[in-house]
C-alpha cells in the first residue's frame, strides 16, 4: 500500500521561494537579521513534515512480518505523532493506540510507530488518518480485527477560530473482531486507557 503522492512534488527551492513570498505578503523583510534563513528552514521543515507521501507501507513492513500461531490481541498504546492539518497547515499532535488480533502472523513492534508516522507525515485530517492506520495494519497482517484510537490537540482549534486551549479530539476505527465483539473492544479501550 503506497500513499498517494501530490502531483509534482515540490522541490526545496520552490518551497523556499513560497515561504519568502509569504513573509513579504505579511509585511516582513525576508532579508532582515532573524529572517534571512527562515525561508530555507520553513522549506526543509515542510519537506520533513510531509515525507509520509513517499512511504510504501509494504516496503516499510518488509522483513518484519513473523509467523505466529497465537490469537491473543497485540496492543501498543501512547504512540506519539505530529502532523499538519490540511485545512490550515497548523500542527496537530497527540497519541495513537493500536490493537490487533493476529491471524497467523504478527508485525514487528517497531513498525507500528513507523506506520503511524507514515500517515501522520502528510497533510491530514485526524478522522482519515485513524482509518488509514487501521486499514494498513489489517492489510499487512491479515488480522482478525484491528482497533485504532487517536487522541490529538489541534492548534487550528487552540490558536485561532474558537480558541479552545487544550481541547482534545478523539477518533477511533474498529475493524473485524473489534467491531463485532463488544468484550474485545472493551478490553482494548481499557488497555488504551479509554474506559
Secondary structure, DSSP 8 states (H G I E B T S, - for coil): -B----SS---HHHHHHHHHHHHHHTT--TTSTTTTTHHHHHHHHHHHHTGGGG-BHHHHHTT-EEEE---SEEEEEEEEEEEEETTT--EEEEEEEEEEE-SEEEE-HHHHHHHHHHHHSSEE-HHHHHHHHHHHHHHHHT-SEEEEEEEEEEHHHHTSTT--TT--EEEEEEEEHHHH-HHHHHHHHHHTT--
